[in-house]
């Protein structure tokens, strides 16, 4: 029996040195020479952004990339109708298929990945409208506001369907990231999330389940007021991201540990500001109170940015390994 080794990796970032390779095989050879890297996903989100750039340049609204903060692709129903929704799937796979092929060729036998095409429904809508304009649109044109989530959901679903058909064998767990909240609340109303976003999640999660794969949702922020629907209606299998200022890991596992797996647990602030001994004790406490609360995967509460001290990161890794008896 082959024990599957799982590495968190995705499609949208490769070292510049690899871009010169002419084929997937050549890229695979170069990747094999590198130390293992954790590459952040977001390819789908970037594809929406790229299409936004093309639209704005075609309209003459954008002089350079700095202008994007002031211009978004969709402001009106006319913008929505003109937006080339049907081109995004092709653009996505034209750009990223080689990366998935490289991943397949590079992974050793028995290894599977955790990942997916990119980001979730809310973040894609936010990128092509802008957060402030999206909030205004919810009042000024609620029909267009709703249609945006439906249309982005359709595009995402088509991309996920093709992704699973062509590359699903690479993955042990499928996931996307969709940050629905901030420290004290959700970024849009809980009702809007329940009515417009979670039904789109459900379509994708059911598709993933049809390939006999579990689904992991990454979502930052205080989203307790929509978690029950995300679990019951969307049907996720696990959730990642926690911040002690919002709710310590103990809160997440006590609320949801009997229904889903909980990933994370180690607050980013702890990794940044505590010494190795403090981090070790923090992790031992997390491991201790997590017993008996369902499935867990211990790691950082969010992605590891470049400002996290190397010592803090290694202290986390070593403490978890010590807890599980590696040494």
FIRO-501047 format. One record per residue (C-alpha): chain; x negated, y, z; residue number from 0. Coordinates in pm, whole numbers. Layout:
pt kette=A; u=X; v=Y; w=Z; nr=NUM
...
% end
This chain:
pt kette=A; u=0; v=0; w=0; nr=0
pt kette=A; u=-143; v=335; w=-103; nr=1
pt kette=A; u=-120; v=602; w=165; nr=2
pt kette=A; u=-27; v=925; w=-6; nr=3
pt kette=A; u=-248; v=1220; w=73; nr=4
pt kette=A; u=-59; v=1543; w=34; nr=5
pt kette=A; u=-219; v=1873; w=-62; nr=6
pt kette=A; u=-33; v=2203; w=-77; nr=7
pt kette=A; u=-112; v=2339; w=-420; nr=8
pt kette=A; u=75; v=2515; w=-696; nr=9
pt kette=A; u=51; v=2649; w=-1041; nr=10
pt kette=A; u=-9; v=3015; w=-1067; nr=11
pt kette=A; u=-361; v=3090; w=-952; nr=12
pt kette=A; u=-685; v=2951; w=-1088; nr=13
pt kette=A; u=-1037; v=3086; w=-1054; nr=14
pt kette=A; u=-1139; v=3317; w=-1335; nr=15
pt kette=A; u=-1420; v=3078; w=-1428; nr=16
pt kette=A; u=-1161; v=2821; w=-1531; nr=17
pt kette=A; u=-983; v=3050; w=-1773; nr=18
pt kette=A; u=-1256; v=2998; w=-2032; nr=19
pt kette=A; u=-1189; v=2626; w=-2063; nr=20
pt kette=A; u=-1027; v=2530; w=-2393; nr=21
pt kette=A; u=-823; v=2229; w=-2282; nr=22
pt kette=A; u=-657; v=2077; w=-1979; nr=23
pt kette=A; u=-932; v=1813; w=-1962; nr=24
pt kette=A; u=-1207; v=2074; w=-1955; nr=25
pt kette=A; u=-1026; v=2270; w=-1685; nr=26
pt kette=A; u=-976; v=1950; w=-1485; nr=27
pt kette=A; u=-1347; v=1879; w=-1499; nr=28
pt kette=A; u=-1426; v=2225; w=-1366; nr=29
pt kette=A; u=-1169; v=2198; w=-1088; nr=30
pt kette=A; u=-1317; v=1865; w=-983; nr=31
pt kette=A; u=-1647; v=2044; w=-920; nr=32
pt kette=A; u=-1490; v=2293; w=-680; nr=33
pt kette=A; u=-1421; v=2260; w=-310; nr=34
pt kette=A; u=-1049; v=2201; w=-246; nr=35
pt kette=A; u=-853; v=2525; w=-258; nr=36
pt kette=A; u=-500; v=2600; w=-149; nr=37
pt kette=A; u=-350; v=2797; w=-434; nr=38
pt kette=A; u=-44; v=3009; w=-367; nr=39
pt kette=A; u=263; v=2956; w=-575; nr=40
pt kette=A; u=482; v=3227; w=-722; nr=41
pt kette=A; u=460; v=3150; w=-1092; nr=42
pt kette=A; u=833; v=3185; w=-1145; nr=43
pt kette=A; u=843; v=3514; w=-959; nr=44
pt kette=A; u=551; v=3638; w=-1168; nr=45
pt kette=A; u=731; v=3533; w=-1486; nr=46
pt kette=A; u=1023; v=3758; w=-1399; nr=47
pt kette=A; u=776; v=4040; w=-1329; nr=48
pt kette=A; u=600; v=3983; w=-1661; nr=49
pt kette=A; u=928; v=4002; w=-1846; nr=50
pt kette=A; u=1007; v=4321; w=-1657; nr=51
pt kette=A; u=680; v=4475; w=-1780; nr=52
pt kette=A; u=763; v=4385; w=-2139; nr=53
pt kette=A; u=1111; v=4535; w=-2114; nr=54
pt kette=A; u=991; v=4858; w=-1958; nr=55
pt kette=A; u=712; v=4905; w=-2207; nr=56
pt kette=A; u=955; v=4844; w=-2492; nr=57
pt kette=A; u=1186; v=5112; w=-2351; nr=58
pt kette=A; u=897; v=5352; w=-2309; nr=59
pt kette=A; u=967; v=5391; w=-1939; nr=60
pt kette=A; u=628; v=5275; w=-1817; nr=61
pt kette=A; u=302; v=5446; w=-1899; nr=62
pt kette=A; u=88; v=5216; w=-1685; nr=63
pt kette=A; u=119; v=4958; w=-1410; nr=64
pt kette=A; u=128; v=5220; w=-1136; nr=65
pt kette=A; u=466; v=5332; w=-1262; nr=66
pt kette=A; u=633; v=5002; w=-1180; nr=67
pt kette=A; u=708; v=5116; w=-825; nr=68
pt kette=A; u=940; v=5379; w=-974; nr=69
pt kette=A; u=1091; v=5177; w=-1259; nr=70
pt kette=A; u=1278; v=4851; w=-1262; nr=71
pt kette=A; u=1412; v=4655; w=-1554; nr=72
pt kette=A; u=1779; v=4643; w=-1453; nr=73
pt kette=A; u=1969; v=4946; w=-1328; nr=74
pt kette=A; u=2298; v=4919; w=-1519; nr=75
pt kette=A; u=2529; v=4668; w=-1682; nr=76
pt kette=A; u=2376; v=4764; w=-2017; nr=77
pt kette=A; u=2030; v=4676; w=-1885; nr=78
pt kette=A; u=2165; v=4344; w=-1760; nr=79
pt kette=A; u=2324; v=4259; w=-2095; nr=80
pt kette=A; u=2007; v=4348; w=-2289; nr=81
pt kette=A; u=1771; v=4160; w=-2059; nr=82
pt kette=A; u=1621; v=3860; w=-2248; nr=83
pt kette=A; u=1727; v=3596; w=-1998; nr=84
pt kette=A; u=1704; v=3315; w=-2251; nr=85
pt kette=A; u=1332; v=3374; w=-2311; nr=86
pt kette=A; u=1211; v=3327; w=-1954; nr=87
pt kette=A; u=1211; v=2946; w=-1949; nr=88
pt kette=A; u=992; v=2927; w=-2260; nr=89
pt kette=A; u=761; v=3203; w=-2136; nr=90
pt kette=A; u=720; v=3023; w=-1807; nr=91
pt kette=A; u=623; v=2687; w=-1952; nr=92
pt kette=A; u=409; v=2836; w=-2226; nr=93
pt kette=A; u=205; v=3003; w=-1954; nr=94
pt kette=A; u=196; v=2744; w=-1676; nr=95
pt kette=A; u=236; v=2394; w=-1826; nr=96
pt kette=A; u=-140; v=2353; w=-1868; nr=97
pt kette=A; u=-188; v=2421; w=-1498; nr=98
pt kette=A; u=51; v=2140; w=-1404; nr=99
pt kette=A; u=-122; v=1909; w=-1651; nr=100
pt kette=A; u=-457; v=1993; w=-1494; nr=101
pt kette=A; u=-317; v=1920; w=-1151; nr=102
pt kette=A; u=-197; v=1577; w=-1268; nr=103
pt kette=A; u=-534; v=1495; w=-1423; nr=104
pt kette=A; u=-735; v=1618; w=-1126; nr=105
pt kette=A; u=-564; v=1458; w=-826; nr=106
pt kette=A; u=-707; v=1125; w=-708; nr=107
pt kette=A; u=-491; v=815; w=-713; nr=108
pt kette=A; u=-238; v=820; w=-432; nr=109
pt kette=A; u=-244; v=1198; w=-388; nr=110
pt kette=A; u=73; v=1402; w=-433; nr=111
pt kette=A; u=138; v=1776; w=-417; nr=112
pt kette=A; u=385; v=1993; w=-227; nr=113
pt kette=A; u=520; v=2274; w=-441; nr=114
pt kette=A; u=737; v=2378; w=-731; nr=115
pt kette=A; u=775; v=2635; w=-1009; nr=116
pt kette=A; u=768; v=2941; w=-787; nr=117
pt kette=A; u=981; v=3169; w=-577; nr=118
pt kette=A; u=1347; v=3171; w=-489; nr=119
pt kette=A; u=1664; v=3347; w=-598; nr=120
pt kette=A; u=1654; v=3658; w=-380; nr=121
pt kette=A; u=1291; v=3747; w=-450; nr=122
pt kette=A; u=1337; v=3715; w=-827; nr=123
pt kette=A; u=1643; v=3943; w=-818; nr=124
pt kette=A; u=1461; v=4189; w=-594; nr=125
pt kette=A; u=1166; v=4200; w=-834; nr=126
pt kette=A; u=1367; v=4294; w=-1141; nr=127
pt kette=A; u=1596; v=4543; w=-966; nr=128
pt kette=A; u=1397; v=4674; w=-669; nr=129
pt kette=A; u=1507; v=4635; w=-309; nr=130
pt kette=A; u=1645; v=4987; w=-259; nr=131
pt kette=A; u=1828; v=4985; w=-591; nr=132
pt kette=A; u=1965; v=4639; w=-514; nr=133
pt kette=A; u=2114; v=4767; w=-189; nr=134
pt kette=A; u=2271; v=5064; w=-372; nr=135
pt kette=A; u=2399; v=4836; w=-645; nr=136
pt kette=A; u=2581; v=4620; w=-390; nr=137
pt kette=A; u=2808; v=4921; w=-325; nr=138
pt kette=A; u=2803; v=5101; w=-662; nr=139
pt kette=A; u=2864; v=4795; w=-880; nr=140
pt kette=A; u=2942; v=4484; w=-673; nr=141
pt kette=A; u=3030; v=4280; w=-984; nr=142
pt kette=A; u=2691; v=4344; w=-1143; nr=143
pt kette=A; u=2530; v=4279; w=-805; nr=144
pt kette=A; u=2693; v=3936; w=-792; nr=145
pt kette=A; u=2620; v=3860; w=-1157; nr=146
pt kette=A; u=2248; v=3915; w=-1100; nr=147
pt kette=A; u=2228; v=3633; w=-847; nr=148
pt kette=A; u=2431; v=3402; w=-1070; nr=149
pt kette=A; u=2219; v=3472; w=-1377; nr=150
pt kette=A; u=1888; v=3437; w=-1193; nr=151
pt kette=A; u=2024; v=3117; w=-1042; nr=152
pt kette=A; u=2096; v=2983; w=-1391; nr=153
pt kette=A; u=1744; v=3065; w=-1512; nr=154
pt kette=A; u=1586; v=2910; w=-1204; nr=155
pt kette=A; u=1795; v=2596; w=-1239; nr=156
pt kette=A; u=1690; v=2545; w=-1601; nr=157
pt kette=A; u=1325; v=2590; w=-1511; nr=158
pt kette=A; u=1353; v=2350; w=-1218; nr=159
pt kette=A; u=1528; v=2092; w=-1437; nr=160
pt kette=A; u=1252; v=2095; w=-1698; nr=161
pt kette=A; u=984; v=2111; w=-1428; nr=162
pt kette=A; u=1114; v=1796; w=-1262; nr=163
pt kette=A; u=1153; v=1615; w=-1594; nr=164
pt kette=A; u=798; v=1693; w=-1704; nr=165
pt kette=A; u=601; v=1724; w=-1380; nr=166
pt kette=A; u=812; v=1580; w=-1099; nr=167
pt kette=A; u=588; v=1274; w=-1071; nr=168
pt kette=A; u=307; v=1496; w=-937; nr=169
pt kette=A; u=503; v=1601; w=-627; nr=170
pt kette=A; u=592; v=1433; w=-299; nr=171
pt kette=A; u=787; v=1735; w=-169; nr=172
pt kette=A; u=941; v=2021; w=-366; nr=173
pt kette=A; u=972; v=2371; w=-231; nr=174
pt kette=A; u=1012; v=2739; w=-305; nr=175
pt kette=A; u=963; v=3052; w=-100; nr=176
pt kette=A; u=1241; v=3308; w=-64; nr=177
pt kette=A; u=1193; v=3563; w=213; nr=178
pt kette=A; u=1547; v=3649; w=319; nr=179
pt kette=A; u=1471; v=3849; w=632; nr=180
pt kette=A; u=1249; v=4078; w=835; nr=181
pt kette=A; u=1183; v=4097; w=1207; nr=182
pt kette=A; u=1535; v=4174; w=1328; nr=183
pt kette=A; u=1777; v=4074; w=1051; nr=184
pt kette=A; u=1832; v=3953; w=698; nr=185
pt kette=A; u=1737; v=4187; w=412; nr=186
pt kette=A; u=2090; v=4183; w=273; nr=187
pt kette=A; u=2410; v=4094; w=454; nr=188
pt kette=A; u=2455; v=3742; w=581; nr=189
pt kette=A; u=2784; v=3725; w=391; nr=190
pt kette=A; u=2613; v=3809; w=62; nr=191
pt kette=A; u=2349; v=3542; w=125; nr=192
pt kette=A; u=2618; v=3285; w=200; nr=193
pt kette=A; u=2829; v=3373; w=-103; nr=194
pt kette=A; u=2566; v=3453; w=-368; nr=195
pt kette=A; u=2235; v=3292; w=-278; nr=196
pt kette=A; u=2301; v=2970; w=-88; nr=197
pt kette=A; u=2524; v=2826; w=-366; nr=198
pt kette=A; u=2228; v=2874; w=-603; nr=199
pt kette=A; u=1999; v=2701; w=-352; nr=200
pt kette=A; u=2244; v=2412; w=-339; nr=201
pt kette=A; u=2222; v=2353; w=-715; nr=202
pt kette=A; u=1843; v=2333; w=-705; nr=203
pt kette=A; u=1823; v=2126; w=-387; nr=204
pt kette=A; u=2071; v=1873; w=-526; nr=205
pt kette=A; u=1866; v=1852; w=-844; nr=206
pt kette=A; u=1550; v=1787; w=-640; nr=207
pt kette=A; u=1733; v=1522; w=-437; nr=208
pt kette=A; u=1842; v=1351; w=-758; nr=209
pt kette=A; u=1472; v=1281; w=-816; nr=210
pt kette=A; u=1453; v=1127; w=-467; nr=211
pt kette=A; u=1238; v=1408; w=-329; nr=212
pt kette=A; u=1289; v=1613; w=-12; nr=213
pt kette=A; u=1318; v=1992; w=-30; nr=214
pt kette=A; u=1125; v=2239; w=186; nr=215
pt kette=A; u=1236; v=2602; w=212; nr=216
pt kette=A; u=989; v=2873; w=308; nr=217
pt kette=A; u=1169; v=3186; w=427; nr=218
pt kette=A; u=1032; v=3462; w=648; nr=219
pt kette=A; u=1230; v=3677; w=883; nr=220
pt kette=A; u=1516; v=3656; w=1128; nr=221
pt kette=A; u=1759; v=3437; w=935; nr=222
pt kette=A; u=1930; v=3253; w=1220; nr=223
pt kette=A; u=2268; v=3389; w=1109; nr=224
pt kette=A; u=2247; v=3199; w=777; nr=225
pt kette=A; u=2051; v=2890; w=881; nr=226
pt kette=A; u=2355; v=2672; w=945; nr=227
pt kette=A; u=2477; v=2730; w=589; nr=228
pt kette=A; u=2127; v=2677; w=447; nr=229
pt kette=A; u=2120; v=2338; w=621; nr=230
pt kette=A; u=2483; v=2228; w=576; nr=231
pt kette=A; u=2562; v=2371; w=232; nr=232
pt kette=A; u=2227; v=2406; w=55; nr=233
pt kette=A; u=2112; v=2078; w=206; nr=234
pt kette=A; u=1745; v=2156; w=272; nr=235
pt kette=A; u=1532; v=1889; w=441; nr=236
pt kette=A; u=1277; v=2115; w=609; nr=237
pt kette=A; u=1201; v=2481; w=674; nr=238
pt kette=A; u=873; v=2672; w=709; nr=239
pt kette=A; u=777; v=3012; w=849; nr=240
pt kette=A; u=798; v=3138; w=1203; nr=241
pt kette=A; u=682; v=3441; w=1397; nr=242
pt kette=A; u=684; v=3452; w=1774; nr=243
pt kette=A; u=822; v=3809; w=1772; nr=244
pt kette=A; u=1130; v=3674; w=1592; nr=245
pt kette=A; u=1158; v=3335; w=1756; nr=246
pt kette=A; u=884; v=3104; w=1879; nr=247
pt kette=A; u=855; v=2759; w=1725; nr=248
pt kette=A; u=1032; v=2619; w=2032; nr=249
pt kette=A; u=1348; v=2808; w=1932; nr=250
pt kette=A; u=1342; v=2662; w=1581; nr=251
pt kette=A; u=1292; v=2304; w=1692; nr=252
pt kette=A; u=1553; v=2328; w=1967; nr=253
pt kette=A; u=1811; v=2473; w=1728; nr=254
pt kette=A; u=1741; v=2263; w=1420; nr=255
pt kette=A; u=1502; v=1979; w=1507; nr=256
pt kette=A; u=1779; v=1719; w=1505; nr=257
pt kette=A; u=1882; v=1817; w=1151; nr=258
pt kette=A; u=1572; v=1919; w=954; nr=259
pt kette=A; u=1195; v=1905; w=973; nr=260
pt kette=A; u=1022; v=2218; w=1102; nr=261
pt kette=A; u=691; v=2330; w=948; nr=262
pt kette=A; u=451; v=2583; w=1097; nr=263
pt kette=A; u=440; v=2663; w=1467; nr=264
pt kette=A; u=118; v=2862; w=1499; nr=265
pt kette=A; u=181; v=3236; w=1502; nr=266
pt kette=A; u=-42; v=3433; w=1264; nr=267
pt kette=A; u=-117; v=3694; w=1531; nr=268
pt kette=A; u=-260; v=3421; w=1752; nr=269
pt kette=A; u=-494; v=3309; w=1475; nr=270
pt kette=A; u=-609; v=3666; w=1417; nr=271
pt kette=A; u=-655; v=3792; w=1772; nr=272
pt kette=A; u=-721; v=3494; w=1998; nr=273
pt kette=A; u=-1049; v=3315; w=2058; nr=274
pt kette=A; u=-1101; v=2945; w=1986; nr=275
pt kette=A; u=-1015; v=2829; w=2337; nr=276
pt kette=A; u=-697; v=3035; w=2348; nr=277
pt kette=A; u=-591; v=2901; w=2006; nr=278
pt kette=A; u=-658; v=2546; w=2121; nr=279
pt kette=A; u=-446; v=2589; w=2433; nr=280
pt kette=A; u=-167; v=2756; w=2234; nr=281
pt kette=A; u=-160; v=2463; w=1991; nr=282
pt kette=A; u=-165; v=2205; w=2268; nr=283
pt kette=A; u=139; v=2378; w=2418; nr=284
pt kette=A; u=318; v=2377; w=2081; nr=285
pt kette=A; u=244; v=2008; w=2033; nr=286
pt kette=A; u=361; v=1929; w=2384; nr=287
pt kette=A; u=699; v=2103; w=2369; nr=288
pt kette=A; u=764; v=1977; w=2016; nr=289
pt kette=A; u=783; v=1615; w=2130; nr=290
pt kette=A; u=1131; v=1473; w=2098; nr=291
pt kette=A; u=1258; v=1748; w=1869; nr=292
pt kette=A; u=1254; v=1574; w=1533; nr=293
pt kette=A; u=998; v=1589; w=1255; nr=294
pt kette=A; u=732; v=1859; w=1262; nr=295
pt kette=A; u=435; v=1961; w=1049; nr=296
pt kette=A; u=200; v=2180; w=1250; nr=297
pt kette=A; u=21; v=2464; w=1074; nr=298
pt kette=A; u=18; v=2840; w=1042; nr=299
pt kette=A; u=350; v=3020; w=1063; nr=300
pt kette=A; u=282; v=3183; w=727; nr=301
pt kette=A; u=27; v=3185; w=445; nr=302
pt kette=A; u=-337; v=3236; w=542; nr=303
pt kette=A; u=-445; v=3584; w=420; nr=304
pt kette=A; u=-807; v=3691; w=389; nr=305
pt kette=A; u=-802; v=3884; w=715; nr=306
pt kette=A; u=-757; v=3570; w=927; nr=307
pt kette=A; u=-1096; v=3498; w=1089; nr=308
pt kette=A; u=-1256; v=3177; w=968; nr=309
pt kette=A; u=-1314; v=3079; w=1330; nr=310
pt kette=A; u=-944; v=3113; w=1408; nr=311
pt kette=A; u=-840; v=2903; w=1112; nr=312
pt kette=A; u=-1091; v=2628; w=1191; nr=313
pt kette=A; u=-990; v=2634; w=1558; nr=314
pt kette=A; u=-632; v=2561; w=1452; nr=315
pt kette=A; u=-734; v=2275; w=1224; nr=316
pt kette=A; u=-962; v=2116; w=1484; nr=317
pt kette=A; u=-707; v=2150; w=1765; nr=318
pt kette=A; u=-435; v=1978; w=1562; nr=319
pt kette=A; u=-676; v=1703; w=1459; nr=320
pt kette=A; u=-777; v=1653; w=1822; nr=321
pt kette=A; u=-412; v=1626; w=1924; nr=322
pt kette=A; u=-348; v=1353; w=1671; nr=323
pt kette=A; u=-659; v=1160; w=1775; nr=324
pt kette=A; u=-893; v=1218; w=1484; nr=325
pt kette=A; u=-1178; v=1275; w=1729; nr=326
% end
